[in-house]
Amino acid sequence: MENQNKKTGLTRRDFVKGAALTAAAFTIVPRHVLGGPGFIPPSDQLNIAGIGVGGRGQSILRDAYNKGASNIVALCDVDEVRAQGTFNEYAKAKRYKDFRVMLNEMNKDIDAVMIATPDHTHAVIAMAAMQMGKHVYLEKPLTQTVWEARMLTQAAHKYNLATQMGNQGNSSNDIRRIAEWIGAGLIGEVTNVQAWTNRPIWPQGKPTPSDKSPVPATLDWDLWQGPAKPRDYSPQYLPFKWRGWWEYGTGALGDMACHIIDPVFMALKLGYPLSVEASVVNVYVDDFKAGDFPDSCPPASAIHFEFGAREGMPPVKLHWLDGGIMPERPIELRDDEEMGDPNGGVIFEGTKGKIMCGCYAANPRLLPTSKMVGFNEPTKTIARVVGNHQTSWVAACKAGSLAEANKLASSNFDYAGKLTETILMGNLALRSLSTKELIEGKDPNLANSYRKIGRKKLIWDGPNMKITNLEQANQFVKREYRDGWSLGA
C-alpha cells in the first residue's frame, strides 16, 4: 500500500495526478507540508519513464532526474546496445523494448514519459501516453506531419497534461532578451528574417536502398519501424541517418528549425504562415542527368515563408537556407566576426537596425556589434525559466492548473504545436516540388521531376490544415500508418 502523509492524508499518487487530472486543477501539496527546505520526500518526486533512451534520450533523462529529484522507473528502447549506457545509469529501472507493453504493465507506476525516438514514431508514442494520463516531454520536431502536431496539441488540453517539446533554447534567457529587444523597438519593425543551418550532416539526396542487409541481433527492426511502411533493414537508415529519409525523418528543416526559428516565432509572435515556397539543389547521377529520389530529403534547400500582420506587427517574410547555403553577409559585420555560429543562425532585419544570434538563440547582438558596447538592456517583460528545460517541465507536471503548467514549460504543445506546424509546412513545399505524376505515385522513377511543375507558392489555410492551390500536396499534411498502428486521437 502507498505511503500516506499523516498531515494531509494524501498519497504520492494524489500529489502527482497523471491519469486522474481533471480540467479544473491538479492537486497541490506545498513543499513545506511534506518536509523542510531542500528536502525532497518520496511524495514530491515524479516517476518518469524514458522511451528511446540511447543518445539524446540519455541526456534529457539525466537532466530531469536532477541528481535524484525525480525517479526514473522504466526505460524502453528497441536497441539494447545503444541503450546500454542508460540501462547501466538507472539500474533499478525496469527495461522494455515495446512502449505499449511498458505503459500497460506500469500504468500505475508512471507519472510522465520522456520520448526521444525517431520522428516517425513521436506522435503515436506521445498520444498513447497522453491517453493514459501521462505528462509528456517530446523531442523536436514535435511530430512528422502537420496533422499529428495539431492532434497532440488538442490532446494536451483534452487530457489536461503538462507538455514540453525538446527545443532547449526555448528555456534560455537569450531567447527572451531577443523578444524584449524587438518588443522595445530597438530595431524598429521587423519585416524580413534570414535563418540558416549547416545541416544536413548526414546523407540526403540518395536513391532508396535496394539491398537487403542483416538486421543487427540487438535491434528489433519491426518495432523501430513502428507506423512506417515496412522496409528491409539497411545501414543507410541507422544510426542517425534516418533523418534524411521522408519515411522516418524530417530532414535538415525538421532537425534544426525548431531550435533556429524558435526565437523568430517567439519574438515576432508568429502563427500560421500564409504561404510557403521552396527550391532544392539538383543531384546528378550521370552525365547531364539529374536524379530524383522521392524517398530521400534534398541535400540543400531554400524555403520562404510569408506571415501576415499580427498584434501590432507588420507582415514579415522568413527565409530558411540549409545544406551549406547561407544568406548574404550583413555589411555591418567586420571581416573577423563570425556570422551566426557553426550550427547556423538568425538575422532579424528591422526598419531601424538588425539583430543576429546563433543556434538556440545564443549570443544575440545588435549589428554592428559595436552597439553592444555599454548596451543597457531594456526592461524585462518576460519571466525567466527557473532551472533548465527538463526541470521546468518536471515542475509543470506538479503545477496547480494547465495554465500554470504552460507558464512553467514554455515550449508546451500550445506553443510547440504551432511552431512545428509552421516548420513542417516547409517540408510540404519541398515534397510538392515533384511532378503531379510522382505525387500520385504513377511513376516514381521520373528524372528531373523536381523541375517539371516548377517552383510554386503554396497558399496555406492554417486553421483547416489545407493547401488551397495545389490539391496533390495535401497528401503530405497527414501520413498513412501501417496496419496495427494508429494515432487513436
C-alpha positions as CSV (number, residue, x, y, z in Angstrom):
1,M,0.0,0.0,0.0
2,E,1.2,3.5,-0.8
3,N,2.7,5.6,2.0
4,Q,0.3,8.3,3.1
5,N,1.3,11.8,4.5
6,K,-0.2,12.0,8.0
7,K,-0.7,15.7,7.9
8,T,-2.6,15.9,4.6
9,G,-4.0,12.4,4.1
10,L,-2.6,12.5,0.6
11,T,-0.6,9.8,-1.1
12,R,2.1,10.4,-3.7
13,R,-0.3,9.3,-6.3
14,D,-2.8,12.0,-5.2
15,F,0.0,14.5,-5.4
16,V,1.2,13.8,-9.0
17,K,-2.1,13.2,-10.6
18,G,-1.2,11.9,-14.1
19,A,-4.2,9.9,-15.3
20,A,-6.7,11.4,-12.8
21,L,-6.2,15.1,-13.6
22,T,-9.5,17.0,-14.1
23,A,-10.0,20.1,-16.2
24,A,-10.3,22.2,-13.1
25,A,-6.9,21.7,-11.5
26,F,-4.0,19.4,-10.4
27,T,-3.7,18.6,-6.7
28,I,-1.1,20.7,-4.9
29,V,0.8,20.0,-1.7
30,P,3.2,22.7,-0.6
31,R,6.8,21.5,-0.1
32,H,6.8,22.8,3.5
33,V,4.0,20.4,4.4
34,L,6.0,17.4,3.2
35,G,9.4,18.4,4.5
36,G,11.9,21.1,5.4
37,P,13.7,23.5,2.9
38,G,15.7,21.5,0.4
39,F,14.2,18.2,1.5
40,I,12.8,16.0,-1.3
41,P,10.5,13.4,0.2
42,P,9.2,10.5,-2.0
43,S,5.8,12.2,-2.2
44,D,7.4,15.1,-4.1
45,Q,9.0,13.0,-6.8
46,L,7.9,12.5,-10.3
47,N,8.0,8.9,-11.7
48,I,9.4,9.1,-15.2
49,A,9.7,6.5,-18.0
50,G,12.1,7.1,-20.9
51,I,11.3,5.9,-24.4
52,G,14.2,6.0,-26.8
53,V,17.0,6.2,-24.3
54,G,20.2,6.0,-26.3
55,G,21.9,9.2,-27.4
56,R,19.7,12.2,-26.8
57,G,17.3,10.2,-24.7
58,Q,20.0,9.6,-22.1
59,S,20.8,13.3,-21.8
60,I,17.3,14.6,-21.3
61,L,16.6,11.8,-18.7
62,R,19.7,12.8,-16.8
63,D,18.6,16.5,-16.6
64,A,15.1,15.5,-15.5
65,Y,16.5,13.0,-12.9
66,N,18.4,16.0,-11.5
67,K,20.5,14.0,-9.0
68,G,17.6,12.2,-7.6
69,A,14.9,14.9,-7.6
70,S,12.9,12.7,-9.9
71,N,12.6,8.9,-10.2
72,I,13.5,7.0,-13.4
73,V,11.3,4.0,-13.1
74,A,11.2,2.5,-16.6
75,L,13.3,2.5,-19.7
76,C,12.3,1.5,-23.2
77,D,14.4,1.1,-26.3
78,V,14.3,-1.2,-29.4
79,D,18.1,-1.4,-29.5
80,E,19.6,-2.7,-26.3
81,V,23.2,-1.9,-27.3
82,R,22.5,1.8,-28.0
83,A,20.5,2.0,-24.7
84,Q,23.1,0.1,-22.6
85,G,24.7,3.2,-21.1
86,T,21.3,4.4,-19.9
87,F,20.3,1.0,-18.6
88,N,23.5,1.0,-16.6
89,E,22.9,4.5,-15.3
90,Y,19.4,3.6,-13.9
91,A,20.0,0.0,-13.0
92,K,16.8,-0.2,-10.9
93,A,14.5,0.9,-13.7
94,K,12.5,-1.8,-15.5
95,R,13.5,-2.4,-19.1
96,Y,11.3,-2.8,-22.1
97,K,11.5,-2.9,-25.9
98,D,7.9,-2.2,-26.7
99,F,6.5,1.1,-25.2
100,R,2.9,-0.3,-25.4
101,V,3.8,-3.2,-23.1
102,M,5.6,-0.8,-20.7
103,L,2.7,1.6,-20.5
104,N,0.2,-1.3,-19.9
105,E,2.3,-3.1,-17.3
106,M,3.4,0.0,-15.4
107,N,0.5,2.3,-15.8
108,K,0.0,2.8,-12.1
109,D,3.8,3.5,-11.5
110,I,4.4,6.0,-14.3
111,D,3.5,9.7,-14.0
112,A,5.3,11.1,-17.1
113,V,7.3,10.0,-20.1
114,M,10.2,11.5,-22.0
115,I,10.4,10.5,-25.7
116,A,13.5,10.7,-27.8
117,T,12.7,8.3,-30.7
118,P,13.0,9.0,-34.4
119,D,10.5,11.5,-35.8
120,H,8.1,9.0,-37.4
121,T,7.2,7.5,-34.0
122,H,6.8,10.7,-32.0
123,A,3.1,11.1,-32.4
124,V,1.9,7.5,-31.9
125,I,4.0,7.1,-28.7
126,A,3.1,10.5,-27.2
127,M,-0.6,10.1,-28.0
128,A,-0.7,6.6,-26.4
129,A,1.0,8.0,-23.2
130,M,-1.4,11.0,-23.1
131,Q,-4.4,8.8,-23.4
132,M,-3.2,7.0,-20.3
133,G,-2.9,10.3,-18.5
134,K,0.9,10.7,-18.6
135,H,2.6,14.1,-18.8
136,V,4.8,14.2,-21.9
137,Y,8.3,15.6,-22.8
138,L,8.8,15.0,-26.5
139,E,11.9,15.7,-28.5
140,K,11.8,18.0,-31.5
141,P,10.3,18.2,-34.0
142,L,7.1,17.5,-32.1
143,T,5.8,15.3,-34.9
144,Q,6.4,14.3,-38.5
145,T,3.3,15.8,-40.0
146,V,1.2,18.9,-39.6
147,W,-1.9,16.9,-38.7
148,E,-0.1,15.0,-35.9
149,A,1.1,18.2,-34.4
150,R,-2.5,19.5,-34.3
151,M,-3.7,16.3,-32.7
152,L,-1.2,16.3,-29.9
153,T,-1.9,20.0,-29.2
154,Q,-5.6,19.2,-28.8
155,A,-4.8,16.1,-26.7
156,A,-2.8,18.1,-24.2
157,H,-6.0,20.1,-23.4
158,K,-8.3,17.1,-23.6
159,Y,-6.3,15.2,-21.1
160,N,-5.1,18.3,-19.1
161,L,-1.5,17.4,-19.2
162,A,1.9,19.2,-18.8
163,T,3.9,19.0,-22.0
164,Q,7.2,20.2,-23.4
165,M,9.0,19.9,-26.7
166,G,12.7,19.3,-26.6
167,N,14.0,22.6,-28.1
168,Q,16.1,23.6,-25.1
169,G,16.9,27.1,-26.3
170,N,13.3,28.0,-25.6
171,S,14.1,28.0,-21.9
172,S,17.1,30.2,-22.3
173,N,17.4,33.8,-21.2
174,D,18.7,34.8,-24.6
175,I,15.5,34.0,-26.4
176,R,13.7,36.2,-24.0
177,R,16.2,39.0,-24.4
178,I,15.7,38.9,-28.2
179,A,11.9,39.2,-27.8
180,E,12.3,42.1,-25.3
181,W,14.7,43.9,-27.7
182,I,12.2,43.7,-30.5
183,G,9.3,44.5,-28.3
184,A,11.1,47.6,-27.1
185,G,11.5,48.7,-30.7
186,L,15.4,48.6,-30.7
187,I,15.5,47.8,-34.4
188,G,12.1,49.2,-35.4
189,E,9.6,47.0,-37.2
190,V,10.9,43.6,-38.4
191,T,9.8,42.8,-42.0
192,N,12.4,40.3,-43.1
193,V,14.3,37.4,-41.3
194,Q,17.1,35.2,-42.5
195,A,17.6,31.8,-40.9
196,W,20.1,29.0,-41.8
197,T,21.8,25.8,-40.7
198,N,24.8,23.7,-41.6
199,R,22.6,20.6,-41.6
200,P,22.3,18.1,-43.1
201,I,25.4,16.5,-41.6
202,W,24.1,13.1,-42.7
203,P,23.5,11.8,-46.3
204,Q,20.5,13.2,-48.2
205,G,19.6,13.2,-51.9
206,K,20.2,9.5,-52.2
207,P,18.5,6.6,-54.0
208,T,16.4,4.2,-51.9
209,P,18.4,1.3,-50.7
210,S,17.8,-1.8,-52.8
211,D,20.0,-4.3,-50.9
212,K,18.7,-6.4,-48.0
213,S,21.2,-6.3,-45.1
214,P,21.1,-8.5,-42.0
215,V,19.4,-6.8,-39.0
216,P,21.7,-6.4,-36.0
217,A,20.9,-9.0,-33.4
218,T,20.2,-6.4,-30.7
219,L,17.8,-4.4,-32.8
220,D,14.0,-5.0,-33.1
221,W,13.7,-3.7,-36.6
222,D,9.9,-4.2,-36.8
223,L,9.3,-2.2,-33.6
224,W,11.8,0.5,-34.8
225,Q,9.7,1.0,-38.0
226,G,6.6,1.3,-35.9
227,P,3.8,3.0,-38.0
228,A,6.0,3.3,-41.1
229,K,5.6,1.2,-44.2
230,P,7.7,-2.0,-43.8
231,R,11.1,-2.0,-45.5
232,D,14.1,-4.2,-45.4
233,Y,16.8,-3.1,-43.0
234,S,19.7,-1.1,-44.3
235,P,22.7,0.5,-42.6
236,Q,21.8,3.6,-44.7
237,Y,18.9,4.2,-42.2
238,L,20.7,3.6,-38.9
239,P,22.1,5.0,-36.7
240,F,21.1,8.7,-37.0
241,K,20.9,8.6,-40.9
242,W,17.1,8.1,-40.7
243,R,16.8,11.9,-40.5
244,G,17.4,12.1,-44.3
245,W,14.5,9.8,-45.3
246,W,11.0,11.1,-45.5
247,E,9.5,7.8,-44.2
248,Y,11.4,8.3,-40.9
249,G,12.7,11.8,-40.6
250,T,12.0,15.4,-41.5
251,G,15.4,16.4,-43.0
252,A,17.5,19.4,-42.1
253,L,14.5,21.6,-41.6
254,G,12.8,19.3,-39.1
255,D,16.1,18.7,-37.2
256,M,17.2,22.2,-36.6
257,A,14.4,24.7,-37.4
258,C,12.7,24.1,-34.0
259,H,15.9,25.5,-32.5
260,I,16.8,28.2,-35.0
261,I,13.4,29.5,-35.9
262,D,12.2,29.4,-32.2
263,P,13.4,33.0,-31.4
264,V,11.7,34.2,-34.5
265,F,8.5,32.6,-33.6
266,M,8.6,33.9,-30.1
267,A,9.8,37.4,-30.7
268,L,7.5,38.1,-33.7
269,K,4.5,36.3,-32.3
270,L,4.1,34.2,-35.3
271,G,1.2,31.8,-36.0
272,Y,0.2,30.0,-39.2
273,P,2.1,31.2,-42.3
274,L,0.0,32.5,-45.2
275,S,2.2,30.9,-47.9
276,V,5.4,29.0,-48.4
277,E,7.6,28.2,-51.4
278,A,10.8,26.2,-51.8
279,S,13.6,25.2,-54.2
280,V,16.2,22.5,-53.9
281,V,19.5,21.6,-55.5
282,N,19.9,19.1,-58.3
283,V,21.6,15.8,-57.7
284,Y,23.4,14.4,-60.7
285,V,23.7,10.6,-61.1
286,D,25.1,10.6,-64.6
287,D,26.3,13.0,-67.3
288,F,23.6,15.7,-67.7
289,K,21.0,13.6,-65.9
290,A,19.6,14.8,-62.6
291,G,18.3,12.1,-60.4
292,D,15.0,12.3,-58.5
293,F,15.0,10.4,-55.2
294,P,11.5,10.9,-53.7
295,D,12.2,8.9,-50.6
296,S,15.2,11.0,-49.6
297,C,15.2,14.6,-48.3
298,P,17.1,17.0,-50.6
299,P,20.8,17.7,-49.8
300,A,20.2,21.5,-49.7
301,S,17.1,23.7,-49.9
302,A,15.8,27.3,-49.7
303,I,12.3,27.8,-48.2
304,H,10.4,31.1,-48.0
305,F,7.5,31.8,-45.6
306,E,5.1,34.7,-45.5
307,F,3.2,35.8,-42.4
308,G,0.5,38.4,-42.2
309,A,0.3,41.3,-39.7
310,R,-0.4,40.3,-36.1
311,E,-0.6,42.0,-32.7
312,G,0.6,45.4,-33.9
313,M,3.4,43.9,-36.0
314,P,3.7,44.2,-39.8
315,P,3.7,41.4,-42.3
316,V,7.1,39.6,-42.3
317,K,9.0,37.2,-44.6
318,L,11.1,34.4,-43.2
319,H,13.8,32.8,-45.4
320,W,15.3,29.4,-44.5
321,L,18.5,28.0,-46.0
322,D,20.2,24.7,-45.3
323,G,22.9,22.4,-46.8
324,G,25.6,24.9,-46.7
325,I,23.7,27.7,-48.4
326,M,23.8,31.0,-46.4
327,P,22.2,34.4,-46.7
328,E,24.2,37.4,-47.8
329,R,26.7,38.5,-45.1
330,P,25.5,41.7,-43.4
331,I,27.5,44.8,-44.3
332,E,27.5,45.7,-40.6
333,L,29.7,42.7,-39.7
334,R,33.5,43.1,-39.6
335,D,35.6,40.6,-41.6
336,D,36.8,39.0,-38.4
337,E,33.3,38.4,-36.9
338,E,31.5,35.1,-37.3
339,M,28.1,35.1,-38.9
340,G,25.8,33.2,-36.5
341,D,27.7,30.2,-35.2
342,P,28.9,26.9,-36.7
343,N,25.4,25.3,-36.4
344,G,23.5,28.2,-38.0
345,G,21.9,31.5,-37.1
346,V,19.2,34.1,-37.5
347,I,19.3,37.7,-38.7
348,F,16.3,40.0,-37.9
349,E,16.1,42.9,-40.3
350,G,14.2,45.8,-38.9
351,T,13.4,49.3,-40.2
352,K,16.0,50.8,-37.7
353,G,18.6,48.0,-37.5
354,K,19.4,44.3,-37.2
355,I,19.8,41.6,-34.6
356,M,21.9,38.5,-35.1
357,C,22.1,35.3,-33.0
358,G,23.4,31.8,-33.3
359,C,21.6,28.5,-33.0
360,Y,19.4,28.1,-29.8
361,A,19.1,31.9,-29.8
362,A,22.6,32.0,-28.4
363,N,24.7,35.2,-28.2
364,P,22.3,37.7,-29.5
365,R,23.8,41.0,-30.5
366,L,22.8,44.2,-32.3
367,L,24.5,44.9,-35.6
368,P,27.0,46.4,-35.9
369,T,28.3,44.7,-32.8
370,S,29.8,48.0,-31.6
371,K,26.3,48.9,-30.5
372,M,26.7,46.3,-27.7
373,V,29.5,48.3,-26.0
374,G,27.9,49.9,-23.0
375,F,24.5,48.5,-24.1
376,N,21.7,48.8,-21.5
377,E,19.1,46.0,-21.6
378,P,15.5,47.2,-21.9
379,T,13.1,46.4,-19.1
380,K,12.4,42.7,-18.6
381,T,8.9,41.9,-19.6
382,I,9.1,38.1,-20.0
383,A,9.5,35.8,-17.0
384,R,12.7,33.7,-16.9
385,V,12.8,29.9,-16.6
386,V,13.9,28.5,-13.3
387,G,16.2,25.5,-13.8
388,N,16.6,24.0,-17.2
389,H,14.3,22.9,-20.0
390,Q,13.8,19.5,-18.4
391,T,13.4,20.5,-14.7
392,S,10.9,23.3,-15.7
393,W,8.8,20.5,-17.3
394,V,9.1,18.5,-14.1
395,A,7.8,21.5,-12.2
396,A,5.0,21.9,-14.7
397,C,3.9,18.3,-14.0
398,K,3.3,19.4,-10.4
399,A,1.5,22.7,-11.2
400,G,-1.9,23.8,-9.9
401,S,-3.5,24.0,-13.3
402,L,-2.9,23.5,-17.0
403,A,-2.5,27.3,-17.4
404,E,0.2,27.4,-14.7
405,A,1.9,24.3,-16.2
406,N,2.1,26.0,-19.6
407,K,3.8,29.0,-17.9
408,L,6.4,26.8,-16.4
409,A,7.1,24.8,-19.5
410,S,7.3,27.5,-22.1
411,S,7.6,25.1,-25.1
412,N,4.4,23.4,-24.2
413,F,2.3,21.9,-27.0
414,D,0.2,25.1,-27.4
415,Y,3.4,26.9,-28.4
416,A,5.4,24.0,-29.9
417,G,2.5,22.7,-31.9
418,K,2.1,25.8,-34.0
419,L,5.9,26.2,-34.3
420,T,6.1,22.6,-35.5
421,E,3.2,23.1,-38.0
422,T,5.0,26.1,-39.5
423,I,8.2,24.2,-39.9
424,L,6.5,21.2,-41.4
425,M,4.8,23.5,-43.9
426,G,8.3,24.0,-45.3
427,N,8.5,20.2,-45.9
428,L,5.2,20.3,-47.7
429,A,6.7,22.8,-50.1
430,L,9.8,20.6,-50.6
431,R,7.8,17.5,-51.3
432,S,5.4,19.3,-53.6
433,L,8.2,20.1,-56.0
434,S,7.8,16.7,-57.6
435,T,5.6,16.2,-60.6
436,K,1.9,15.5,-60.5
437,E,2.7,12.0,-61.7
438,L,5.3,11.5,-59.0
439,I,3.0,12.8,-56.3
440,E,0.2,10.5,-57.4
441,G,2.6,7.6,-57.4
442,K,2.3,6.8,-61.1
443,D,6.0,6.9,-61.9
444,P,8.4,7.1,-59.0
445,N,11.5,6.9,-61.3
446,L,11.0,10.0,-63.4
447,A,14.2,12.0,-63.9
448,N,14.2,15.8,-63.4
449,S,10.9,15.7,-61.7
450,Y,11.8,18.5,-59.3
451,R,11.6,20.9,-62.2
452,K,8.5,19.5,-64.0
453,I,5.9,21.7,-62.4
454,G,8.3,24.4,-61.4
455,R,8.5,26.3,-58.2
456,K,5.1,27.1,-56.8
457,K,4.0,29.2,-53.9
458,L,1.7,27.2,-51.7
459,I,-1.2,29.1,-50.1
460,W,-2.0,27.8,-46.7
461,D,-5.3,27.7,-44.8
462,G,-3.8,27.1,-41.3
463,P,-7.0,26.6,-39.2
464,N,-8.2,23.9,-41.7
465,M,-4.7,22.5,-42.4
466,K,-5.1,22.7,-46.1
467,I,-3.1,23.9,-49.2
468,T,-5.7,25.7,-51.3
469,N,-3.9,25.9,-54.6
470,L,-2.2,22.5,-55.1
471,E,-4.5,19.7,-54.0
472,Q,-1.9,17.0,-54.6
473,A,0.3,18.4,-51.9
474,N,-2.3,18.0,-49.2
475,Q,-1.5,14.3,-49.1
476,F,1.6,15.3,-47.1
477,V,-0.4,17.0,-44.4
478,K,-1.2,13.6,-42.9
479,R,0.6,10.3,-43.2
480,E,-0.8,6.8,-43.5
481,Y,0.1,4.3,-40.8
482,R,0.6,0.7,-41.5
483,D,-1.9,-1.9,-40.2
484,G,-1.9,-2.2,-36.4
485,W,-0.8,1.3,-35.8
486,S,-2.9,4.5,-35.4
487,L,-2.9,7.8,-33.6
488,G,-6.1,6.9,-31.9
489,A,-6.9,10.7,-31.5
